[in-house]
Amino acid sequence: GGGGGGVEMDVHLYNAAIHACSRSNGGLISTSASASGSGWKTALMLFRQMPRESPVPVIPNEQTYASLLHTLAQAGQLKVGMSVFEEYYRKNSTNKIEGESAESAEKMWGAALRACATAGNGKKAMELLEQMMGSSEGILVRPTTLHYNSILAALAKEGNDLLALELVERMQDDTIHELFPDLDMGDGNVGGVAGAGAGAMPDLISINTVMTSFAKSKSYKGAKGFLERVKNGEFTSRRGDDRSRTVSGYSSHGRGLGRAMDVIRPDIISYNTLLKVCDDTNEASAVLQEIRMSRRNRINPLHATTVTYTNAIGVCRRAKQPDMAMATALDLLHQAEIDGIHPNVFMYSAAIWTAEQCGDCKAALFLLDAMSTNNCRPNAVSYDGVISTLSQEGKFLEACSIFKSMKKDNIRPTAITFNKLAMAAQKCTTSSHYVISTALNDIVCHYLNGEERNASISGNIYDTLIRTYGKMDAYDDAVRIFEMIQSANAQCLSSMLYACSVVSPARWEDAIFLLHTSDIVPGASNRGRIDYSALSYAVIACAKENEWEEGLNLLNIYWYGTTGKQSGNQVISVDAVNSIIAAAGRSKRPDQAIGILNEMESKYGVPPNERTYRSILISCNQAEHEKRRQKRLKQMRSQTSDDDHTLSIGDEDEAEDDESLTLHWWEAALSLFRRMKEEDLTPDIQSYSSVISACEAAGQWQRAIGILGSMTKDGITKPNLFCYNAALAACEKGGAWLEAVELYERMQTRDLVKPNFITMNSILIALDNAGQKELAQSIYNEALKNRIISPWKWTKDADLKGNIRVLDLHQFSAPMSKIAVRHIVDSLLMGKPVHDVAKDLVIVVGKGKGSENGIRVLMPKVKSMLLEEYGLHICIDENNNGRLYISSLNLQKLTSFEDEEEEDDE
């Protein structure tokens, strides 16, 4: 106040202070106001303070209101500005404001309209025009050309080209009415308001503003058509404009007495605006040619400027003929020099961004070098264009070099600079993660100043670097970079949580800590709302370490009802929910996985997808196999530990406990499989194989074969090896050996799927259980021939001094082991030996460590088979009780005995 400082405050000081608030929306008043964009609040505070000044109140005048309106409009506070203007309007209706006059009122309405133009609010401008033109007492203030130009500017800013064109046409109609009062021009209304009235005639600014409206709406056709009308002399103004010519034959009379009219001619700004909206290089060349030809006209010659050529080069960037765009841009730079225009930074920048649009790195680098050669200092736009061009091709190291040159030239990088640099790193395929992280780390640590470390400017660089460190499993480096960020935003938090989720092991505890302690809640409307991608990564980190309950807790804490669904924003990613489902399955809790599935859309706002069902089908399959294993262990505990006793897998169907108390996971798998199809989701191969495998574990071989057969009908070209193996195993457990043989043949002949060891194991068990020894032996021999089975291995002898050839059966099933041994012995008896009888036959059967309960299965089976079928006694290796051997002496006796029998027969 004036009393405290000894300075008498008058209206002029306040006006200057309020006007200063409009500079950078805070400018000279206070640094804090400028930084926060609250200059308009300071201006409004000063305005409210004026009447409270002591000892003498300061009364606002028209300049006060005009400056305040401008400041508010510039800050986007048009609504507040209009309330201030209404306050002025009320005071004007009751008490005269100091210095108030008709001219002052006209200026105040002009200030209000300029505020609408600044804010780009054409609708409000038209409402003000209606207030100006009509009331119960008649016209309040007669609009002038300046008023209409402000309205046109507001319409142009929002791209309302049709209304802008209609308004300027009405202005012209009223001008003709002024010259020819006997001519009927209609009611003269514009959108329901009175016409322009005397004095409101278009001028060149009106014409160029309408051109701007066409440019804003990107209507080249409209802009070109309007410009042709202007060139044809359809629009006139008062004489006095040097760029106009007098209309011959007009005599002034009536209200226009003594005022001759001039035809408005377009100037270079008109043509520049036309080029701004053009997207055809041929059209742009024609416009430039027209400008050159105008120099022959002494009345209205046009001279191209740097803006003209900048806009013309900009046409090349938007060109419909991209193949010729770059060549045309370079030619325009050359043509400008011929016209005596030295290319400036804007022309070069436009050409560089044309190269960016064309993906021409060579041209972009050439233009940047040409700028230095021609003493044209590049700006941030120039460098951004080159870095963006390089980023498109993933030339990250080259982009880093340009960035360092930018810093060396003391050019301040922009958010675009860092975004494009990050894009180059993400698209780079020629450099390793280590090289990329090293380069980015160098930029962050040595080339960014304090202000540039703010996430709002360089957030993409931090995001890319943290994610790269995460992919490299360099978690400590990711944490180091994250802690360097000033004012970390949601993107940076998300990238840090991504690193927590991808490193091994996943840092789920750190992820939870970061999520709970972060104050980054973008767009939060409710308590606990947080960026959904950050939440998703934290949940995934928990799930990767099977801490699915912790992940589920995070969802329940940070997810709120239907807020996300109603706003159309996804609160949590489906991958995060899927990870919890998969983790619950791995933790042997398929019941929880199914529960999450049932409520994921209604509770979490995301529908299940193919991966969701696949994860649950896998968990049901695993649960059914675990159930079978537990039942088998219970059987084994209840039986004696006789070495010669073997368990029949088929006996599992005889339930020893109350089956009603046990969940049938194979049924759950089938039910979910049907539900998946009903939701129009296509099962993949793994989903099919999981369902078939679950049926196999439960001994439901008919259902397994049915699912296998439905694959072709469902659009799956052919089952894979896993599907066939699961179906064969189901047939083996169900004793369906004929179906097993059919499947075995089909997989090789129709679907061209090559069997593997597991395939052979299942088919041979099925045949052995059915007593089909000859068929089993034939299929085994075929597998040997095709090298599907390779039982022979080389290993160390008992003294560890040399290598011996052994028959390795410790991975074989009991039936398959018997078939393998029988094949060798039969070959000796048939005179086609696959083993040298001069050497001991060593058979590796294992020590039972791989069997459930550690009970040996192969050794008693092989021993009894050799004794019963061939009368061969077998010995256990003293040095390795997992090996059996038949001495060479016994083998020789066996073959000699066979020879003696053949002689006796003869």
Secondary structure as the mmCIF struct_conf table of DSSP 4:
data_model
#
loop_
_struct_conf.conf_type_id
_struct_conf.id
_struct_conf.beg_label_comp_id
_struct_conf.beg_label_asym_id
_struct_conf.beg_label_seq_id
_struct_conf.end_label_comp_id
_struct_conf.end_label_asym_id
_struct_conf.end_label_seq_id
HELX_RH_AL_P HELX_RH_AL_P1 GLY A 2 GLY A 5
TURN_TY1_P TURN_TY1_P1 GLY A 6 GLY A 6
HELX_RH_AL_P HELX_RH_AL_P2 VAL A 11 CYS A 21
TURN_TY1_P TURN_TY1_P2 SER A 22 SER A 22
HELX_RH_3T_P HELX_RH_3T_P1 ARG A 23 ASN A 25
TURN_TY1_P TURN_TY1_P3 GLY A 26 ILE A 29
HELX_RH_AL_P HELX_RH_AL_P3 THR A 31 SER A 36
TURN_TY1_P TURN_TY1_P4 GLY A 37 GLY A 37
HELX_RH_AL_P HELX_RH_AL_P4 GLY A 39 GLN A 49
HELX_RH_3T_P HELX_RH_3T_P2 MET A 50 ARG A 52
BEND BEND1 SER A 54 VAL A 56
HELX_LH_PP_P HELX_LH_PP_P1 PRO A 57 PRO A 60
HELX_RH_AL_P HELX_RH_AL_P5 GLU A 62 GLN A 74
TURN_TY1_P TURN_TY1_P5 ALA A 75 GLY A 76
HELX_RH_AL_P HELX_RH_AL_P6 LEU A 78 THR A 94
BEND BEND2 ASN A 95 ASN A 95
HELX_LH_PP_P HELX_LH_PP_P2 LYS A 96 ILE A 97
TURN_TY1_P TURN_TY1_P6 GLU A 98 GLY A 99
HELX_RH_AL_P HELX_RH_AL_P7 ALA A 102 ALA A 119
TURN_TY1_P TURN_TY1_P7 GLY A 120 GLY A 120
HELX_RH_AL_P HELX_RH_AL_P8 GLY A 122 MET A 133
TURN_TY1_P TURN_TY1_P8 SER A 136 GLU A 137
BEND BEND3 GLY A 138 GLY A 138
BEND BEND4 LEU A 140 VAL A 141
HELX_RH_AL_P HELX_RH_AL_P9 THR A 145 LYS A 157
TURN_TY1_P TURN_TY1_P9 GLU A 158 GLY A 159
HELX_RH_AL_P HELX_RH_AL_P10 ASP A 161 LEU A 179
TURN_TY1_P TURN_TY1_P10 PRO A 181 ASP A 182
BEND BEND5 LEU A 183 LEU A 183
STRN STRN1 VAL A 190 VAL A 190
TURN_TY1_P TURN_TY1_P11 GLY A 191 GLY A 192
STRN STRN2 VAL A 193 VAL A 193
TURN_TY1_P TURN_TY1_P12 ALA A 198 GLY A 199
HELX_RH_AL_P HELX_RH_AL_P11 LEU A 204 LYS A 216
TURN_TY1_P TURN_TY1_P13 SER A 217 LYS A 218
HELX_RH_AL_P HELX_RH_AL_P12 TYR A 220 LYS A 231
TURN_TY1_P TURN_TY1_P14 ASN A 232 GLY A 233
STRN STRN3 THR A 236 ARG A 238
TURN_TY1_P TURN_TY1_P15 ARG A 239 GLY A 240
TURN_TY1_P TURN_TY1_P16 ASP A 242 ARG A 243
STRN STRN4 SER A 244 THR A 246
TURN_TY1_P TURN_TY1_P17 SER A 248 GLY A 249
HELX_RH_3T_P HELX_RH_3T_P3 GLY A 254 GLY A 256
TURN_TY1_P TURN_TY1_P18 LEU A 257 GLY A 258
STRN STRN5 MET A 261 ILE A 264
HELX_RH_AL_P HELX_RH_AL_P13 ILE A 268 VAL A 277
HELX_RH_AL_P HELX_RH_AL_P14 THR A 281 MET A 293
HELX_RH_3T_P HELX_RH_3T_P4 SER A 294 ARG A 296
BEND BEND6 ARG A 298 ASN A 300
HELX_RH_AL_P HELX_RH_AL_P15 THR A 306 ARG A 317
TURN_TY1_P TURN_TY1_P19 ARG A 318 ARG A 318
BEND BEND7 LYS A 320 LYS A 320
HELX_RH_AL_P HELX_RH_AL_P16 PRO A 322 ILE A 338
TURN_TY1_P TURN_TY1_P20 ASP A 339 GLY A 340
HELX_RH_AL_P HELX_RH_AL_P17 VAL A 345 CYS A 358
TURN_TY1_P TURN_TY1_P21 GLY A 359 GLY A 359
HELX_RH_AL_P HELX_RH_AL_P18 CYS A 361 THR A 373
TURN_TY1_P TURN_TY1_P22 ASN A 374 ASN A 375
HELX_RH_AL_P HELX_RH_AL_P19 ALA A 380 GLN A 392
TURN_TY1_P TURN_TY1_P23 GLU A 393 GLY A 394
HELX_RH_AL_P HELX_RH_AL_P20 PHE A 396 LYS A 408
TURN_TY1_P TURN_TY1_P24 ASP A 409 ASN A 410
HELX_LH_PP_P HELX_LH_PP_P3 ILE A 411 PRO A 413
HELX_RH_AL_P HELX_RH_AL_P21 ALA A 415 LYS A 427
BEND BEND8 THR A 430 SER A 431
HELX_RH_AL_P HELX_RH_AL_P22 HIS A 433 HIS A 446
TURN_TY1_P TURN_TY1_P25 TYR A 447 TYR A 447
TURN_TY1_P TURN_TY1_P26 GLY A 450 GLY A 450
HELX_RH_3T_P HELX_RH_3T_P5 GLU A 451 ARG A 453
STRN STRN6 ASN A 454 ASN A 454
HELX_RH_AL_P HELX_RH_AL_P23 ALA A 455 LYS A 471
TURN_TY1_P TURN_TY1_P27 MET A 472 ASP A 473
HELX_RH_AL_P HELX_RH_AL_P24 TYR A 475 MET A 484
STRN STRN7 GLN A 486 GLN A 486
BEND BEND9 SER A 487 SER A 487
HELX_RH_AL_P HELX_RH_AL_P25 ALA A 490 VAL A 502
BEND BEND10 VAL A 503 PRO A 505
HELX_RH_AL_P HELX_RH_AL_P26 TRP A 508 THR A 517
TURN_TY1_P TURN_TY1_P28 PRO A 522 GLY A 523
BEND BEND11 ASN A 526 ASN A 526
TURN_TY1_P TURN_TY1_P29 ARG A 527 GLY A 528
HELX_RH_AL_P HELX_RH_AL_P27 TYR A 532 LYS A 544
TURN_TY1_P TURN_TY1_P30 GLU A 545 ASN A 546
HELX_RH_AL_P HELX_RH_AL_P28 TRP A 548 TYR A 558
TURN_TY1_P TURN_TY1_P31 GLY A 561 THR A 562
HELX_RH_AL_P HELX_RH_AL_P29 THR A 563 SER A 567
TURN_TY1_P TURN_TY1_P32 GLY A 568 GLY A 568
BEND BEND12 VAL A 571 ILE A 572
HELX_RH_AL_P HELX_RH_AL_P30 VAL A 574 ARG A 586
TURN_TY1_P TURN_TY1_P33 SER A 587 LYS A 588
HELX_RH_AL_P HELX_RH_AL_P31 PRO A 590 TYR A 604
BEND BEND13 GLY A 605 GLY A 605
HELX_RH_AL_P HELX_RH_AL_P32 GLU A 610 SER A 638
BEND BEND14 GLN A 639 GLN A 639
TURN_TY1_P TURN_TY1_P34 ASP A 643 ASP A 644
HELX_RH_3T_P HELX_RH_3T_P6 ILE A 649 ASP A 653
BEND BEND15 GLU A 654 GLU A 654
BEND BEND16 GLU A 656 ASP A 657
HELX_RH_3T_P HELX_RH_3T_P7 GLU A 659 LEU A 661
BEND BEND17 THR A 662 THR A 662
HELX_RH_AL_P HELX_RH_AL_P33 TRP A 665 GLU A 678
TURN_TY1_P TURN_TY1_P35 GLU A 679 ASP A 680
HELX_LH_PP_P HELX_LH_PP_P4 LEU A 681 PRO A 683
HELX_RH_AL_P HELX_RH_AL_P34 ILE A 685 ALA A 697
TURN_TY1_P TURN_TY1_P36 ALA A 698 GLY A 699
HELX_RH_AL_P HELX_RH_AL_P35 TRP A 701 LYS A 713
TURN_TY1_P TURN_TY1_P37 ASP A 714 GLY A 715
BEND BEND18 THR A 717 THR A 717
HELX_RH_AL_P HELX_RH_AL_P36 LEU A 721 GLY A 734
TURN_TY1_P TURN_TY1_P38 GLY A 735 GLY A 735
HELX_RH_AL_P HELX_RH_AL_P37 TRP A 737 THR A 749
TURN_TY1_P TURN_TY1_P39 ARG A 750 ARG A 750
BEND BEND19 ASP A 751 ASP A 751
HELX_LH_PP_P HELX_LH_PP_P5 VAL A 753 PRO A 755
HELX_RH_AL_P HELX_RH_AL_P38 PHE A 757 ASN A 769
TURN_TY1_P TURN_TY1_P40 ALA A 770 GLY A 771
HELX_RH_AL_P HELX_RH_AL_P39 LYS A 773 LYS A 785
TURN_TY1_P TURN_TY1_P41 ASN A 786 ARG A 787
BEND BEND20 ILE A 788 ILE A 788
STRN STRN8 TRP A 792 LYS A 796
TURN_TY1_P TURN_TY1_P42 ALA A 798 ASP A 799
BEND BEND21 LEU A 800 GLY A 802
STRN STRN9 ASN A 803 ASP A 808
TURN_TY1_P TURN_TY1_P43 HIS A 810 GLN A 811
BEND BEND22 PHE A 812 PHE A 812
HELX_RH_AL_P HELX_RH_AL_P40 ALA A 814 LEU A 829
TURN_TY1_P TURN_TY1_P44 MET A 830 GLY A 831
BEND BEND23 VAL A 834 HIS A 835
TURN_TY1_P TURN_TY1_P45 VAL A 837 ALA A 838
BEND BEND24 LYS A 839 LYS A 839
STRN STRN10 LEU A 841 VAL A 844
BEND BEND25 GLY A 848 GLY A 848
TURN_TY1_P TURN_TY1_P46 LYS A 849 GLY A 850
BEND BEND26 SER A 851 SER A 851
HELX_RH_3T_P HELX_RH_3T_P8 GLU A 852 GLY A 854
HELX_RH_AL_P HELX_RH_AL_P41 LEU A 858 TYR A 870
STRN STRN11 CYS A 875 ILE A 876
BEND BEND27 GLU A 878 ASN A 879
TURN_TY1_P TURN_TY1_P47 ASN A 881 GLY A 882
STRN STRN12 ARG A 883 ILE A 886
HELX_RH_AL_P HELX_RH_AL_P42 SER A 888 ASP A 905
#
